[in-house]
Amino acid sequence: MTEQALLFEIKPAEASQLDMLEHVFDPNTLSKHHYKRYEVQKHGEGVYLIAWHDHTPIGHFLLRWSGPQDAPVRTYLDVTKTAYLEAGATHSAYQRKGVATALIREAERLAKEHGCTHIGLEVGSTDNPDAKRLYEHLGYVDWGQGEFLISWEYVERNGHPRTDSEIVTYMHKPL
């Protein structure tokens, strides 16, 4: 018996969906990450792409029209016409079913349509080898300038603020 292909659609986030996105993807924080990503879209600075299967969100990526803000990348690369992918995730039950690939391809299409000539993203250097392999498969290459540290703040469900960090490398490709 052959496995049936997963049917899903990719659409920009809508304000009415944000609580559901928080519940499905970030149930243990009060940080409202999905609201913040939606604000980027609302201000015309990018688009927050959501993959849906049977009215359930199964993956997401935030596409920014401007390149990464990280100083290490900006020091070495001109990111003027470089789109930037961030905050990518696929629900564990839907991984390895083409969701991330479809989200990235749609982001690339939109970035090119928006006039961007390149697109880039950051990936954990040691903790996310599957994602790095996917990006390489899709044509992304290591930028050649090594790894760097990124940090972010969040609020746990109990209200305690926290900071987390990760060592990443930047990958990019022409559109």
C-alpha positions, 0 to 999 in steps of 0.5 A: 500500500502506498502512502497518500501525498499530504495535501496542504496549502500555504497562505499569508497569516491572518489576524484571526489565526494568531491565537491558534498559531500560538496555541499550536506552535508555542503553548509554553510561552507568553511571548506572542511570537506569532503576533510579532511576526504578523506585525512584520507582514502588517507593516509591509516588511515581509509576509508570514507564511503558514502551511495549513492541512485540514484547517490546522496550521502545520508549518510556518516561515517569516519572509522579510524583504530586507536581509538579516539584521545580524552584524556579522552577516551585514559586515561581509555581505550586501543584503540590499536586495536580499530577502531573509527567511526566519522562524521556520518550523514544521509540526513534528507530525508533518516533518519529512512530508514536503511542508518546509520545502513548499514553504521555502519555495513559496517564499523564494517565489514571493521574494523574486516577485518583490524584486529581491535577487538573493535569499538567505537564512540562518541555521543552527550549526550543530543542533539542526543537521536535517534542516541544514541538509534540506537547505543545501538540497534546495541550493543554499550554500554556506556563506563561508565566514563561519559561525556566530551567536544569536540570542532572543528573549521570551517569556515562559508561561509562568511569566518569567522572562528568559534569554536563549541563544544558538550558534548559527551559520548563514546560508544563501542563494541567488534567486 
